[in-house]
Amino acid sequence: GGVGQEVWQNSVAMASSQLHEIAINRGFSRWLEVLIDGGVIEGSTSDLPPEEKPTLEAYGMRTLLALAVGEPGKSPRGILLFENPRTPSQDHLRAAAAGFFHADTRREIERATRKQALHDPLTDLPNRRHLKEELERRLAESERVGTALAVVFLDLDRFKQINDTLGHDFGDRFLQYIVRHRLHPCLGSSDFLARVGGDEFVLIISSTRDGIRTDAS
């Protein structure tokens, strides 16, 4: 799809953020209301409201057909727009919009499923499986380009005592606090931190061979 002005030059699937930007900046607020309600914008540009015509006509758009990509009644994920359609058909357009919506939903589910498989739900850190994949990748990279790795094992002293005396709910909140306020601020841009057990973490650091010991320390 296009971005900015280019969006009007092709038949495109436009992102929701682009739709809002155009609606706000170019007088297309009516489109948002119609599309959110499951309606269609169609017809000759000469019949459209005065605030909409200049933008559309500037790109040679004589007729158009537009439909939201998403669920009726909810903010659209985007818009499917045909300019100067030879044989306008709402049925075809709705089928195409539904296809975009289901494909986008499927990609979201796949991303969420992969994240769930590779991340610890309590801290949102990479889990043991993700650590294994990342370590294999960095080892291969280290051999290829000659960088050095440090693998640091961290655990919290007396964490069992916290769980036993204050409860597991408090222990969970304590772990989240430690990750957010004690570990994350110490990480470099390329460091990789994973949670591999109850109070156990592994940190991977990549650096030069001369600097790896200092960076790890």
C-alpha positions in Angstrom: 0.0 0.0 0.0 1.0 3.6 -0.4 1.9 6.1 2.3 0.8 9.7 2.4 -0.1 11.1 -1.0 0.9 7.9 -2.7 -2.1 6.2 -1.1 -4.4 7.8 -3.6 -2.5 6.7 -6.7 -3.3 3.0 -6.5 -5.8 0.5 -5.3 -4.4 -0.3 -1.9 -5.0 -1.7 1.5 -4.3 1.3 3.7 -3.2 1.0 7.4 -5.6 2.4 10.0 -3.0 5.0 11.1 -2.8 6.3 7.6 -6.6 6.4 7.4 -6.8 8.5 10.6 -4.0 10.8 9.4 -5.8 11.5 6.1 -9.2 11.9 7.8 -7.8 14.5 10.2 -5.5 16.4 7.9 -7.5 16.4 4.6 -11.1 16.7 5.6 -12.1 13.0 5.4 -13.7 12.7 8.9 -16.9 11.5 7.3 -15.1 8.5 6.0 -14.3 7.2 9.4 -17.9 7.4 10.6 -19.2 5.6 7.5 -16.6 2.9 7.4 -16.7 2.1 11.1 -20.4 1.5 10.7 -19.7 -1.0 7.9 -20.7 1.4 5.2 -19.1 1.9 1.8 -17.8 5.1 0.2 -18.5 4.9 -3.5 -19.5 6.9 -6.6 -18.3 9.9 -8.6 -15.9 12.2 -6.9 -17.9 15.1 -8.4 -20.7 14.1 -6.1 -18.6 14.1 -2.9 -18.6 16.9 -0.3 -16.5 19.9 -1.3 -13.8 19.2 1.3 -13.1 15.8 -0.1 -13.0 16.5 -3.9 -9.8 18.5 -4.3 -7.6 15.7 -2.8 -9.2 13.0 -4.9 -9.5 14.9 -8.1 -5.8 16.0 -7.8 -4.8 12.4 -8.4 -7.2 11.9 -11.3 -9.7 9.9 -9.2 -13.0 10.2 -11.0 -14.8 7.4 -9.2 -14.0 5.3 -6.2 -15.1 2.4 -4.1 -13.8 2.1 -0.5 -14.6 -0.3 2.4 -13.1 -0.8 5.9 -10.9 -3.8 6.7 -12.1 -5.0 10.0 -15.1 -5.8 12.1 -18.2 -3.5 11.9 -18.6 -1.2 14.8 -14.9 -1.3 15.7 -12.1 1.0 14.6 -11.0 -0.3 11.2 -7.6 -1.8 10.8 -7.3 -0.2 7.4 -9.2 0.6 4.2 -9.4 -1.1 0.9 -9.7 1.5 -1.8 -10.3 1.1 -5.5 -9.9 4.2 -7.7 -11.8 4.5 -11.0 -13.2 0.9 -10.8 -14.4 -0.2 -14.2 -17.2 -2.4 -12.8 -17.8 -1.4 -9.2 -19.1 -4.3 -7.1 -19.6 -4.1 -3.4 -19.8 -7.9 -3.1 -16.3 -8.2 -4.6 -14.9 -5.5 -2.5 -16.4 -6.9 0.7 -14.9 -10.3 -0.2 -11.5 -8.7 -0.7 -11.7 -6.7 2.5 -12.7 -9.8 4.4 -9.7 -11.6 2.9 -7.4 -8.9 4.1 -9.0 -8.9 7.6 -8.7 -12.7 8.0 -5.1 -12.8 6.7 -4.1 -10.0 9.1 -5.9 -11.7 12.0 -4.1 -15.0 11.2 -0.7 -13.2 11.2 -1.5 -11.7 14.5 -2.4 -15.1 16.0 0.8 -16.6 14.6 2.9 -13.8 16.1 1.1 -14.1 19.4 1.5 -17.9 19.4 5.2 -17.7 18.7 5.7 -15.0 21.3 3.9 -17.2 23.9 6.1 -20.1 23.0 9.3 -18.1 23.4 8.6 -15.9 26.4 8.0 -16.2 30.1 4.5 -15.1 30.9 5.3 -13.6 34.2 8.3 -11.3 33.3 7.8 -11.3 29.5 11.5 -12.2 29.2 12.7 -14.8 26.7 12.3 -18.3 28.1 14.7 -21.3 28.0 13.7 -22.3 24.5 14.3 -18.8 23.2 17.6 -18.7 25.0 18.7 -21.9 23.3 17.8 -20.4 19.9 19.6 -17.2 20.6 22.7 -18.8 22.0 23.0 -21.0 18.9 22.6 -18.0 16.7 25.2 -16.0 18.5 27.7 -18.8 18.6 27.5 -19.1 14.9 27.8 -15.4 14.5 30.8 -15.4 16.9 32.6 -18.0 14.8 31.8 -16.1 11.6 32.9 -12.6 12.5 35.2 -13.3 15.4 33.3 -11.7 18.3 33.4 -13.0 21.8 30.5 -14.2 24.0 29.9 -14.2 27.8 27.1 -16.3 29.2 26.3 -15.2 32.8 24.1 -17.2 35.1 22.2 -15.1 37.7 20.0 -16.2 40.6 18.4 -14.4 43.6 19.7 -15.2 47.1 17.0 -16.3 49.6 14.2 -16.1 47.1 12.6 -19.2 48.5 12.4 -17.5 51.9 10.4 -14.6 50.3 8.0 -17.1 48.8 7.6 -19.1 52.0 7.1 -16.0 54.3 5.3 -13.5 52.1 3.5 -15.8 49.6 3.9 -16.7 45.9 1.9 -13.7 44.7 4.3 -11.3 46.4 7.2 -13.4 45.1 5.9 -13.0 41.5 5.6 -9.2 41.9 9.1 -9.1 43.4 10.5 -10.9 40.3 8.7 -8.5 38.0 10.2 -5.6 40.0 13.7 -7.0 39.9 13.5 -7.5 36.1 12.1 -4.1 35.4 14.1 -2.0 37.8 17.3 -3.9 38.5 18.1 -6.0 35.5 16.8 -4.1 32.5 18.5 -0.8 33.4 21.9 -2.7 33.3 21.4 -4.2 29.9 23.3 -3.0 26.8 21.5 -2.7 23.5 22.8 -6.1 22.3 22.5 -8.0 25.6 20.1 -10.8 25.8 18.4 -11.7 29.1 16.2 -14.8 29.6 14.4 -16.3 32.6 15.2 -20.0 32.8 13.7 -20.9 36.2 11.9 -19.6 39.2 14.6 -17.0 40.2 17.2 -18.0 37.6 18.2 -15.9 34.7 20.8 -16.1 31.9 22.5 -13.1 30.3 24.3 -13.3 27.0 26.8 -10.6 26.2 28.5 -10.1 22.9 31.6 -8.0 22.7 35.2 -7.8 21.4 37.6 -10.5 22.6 39.6 -7.8 24.4 36.6 -6.3 26.1 34.4 -9.3 26.9 35.7 -9.8 30.5 35.3 -6.2 31.4 31.8 -6.1 29.9 30.7 -9.2 31.7 32.1 -8.0 35.0 
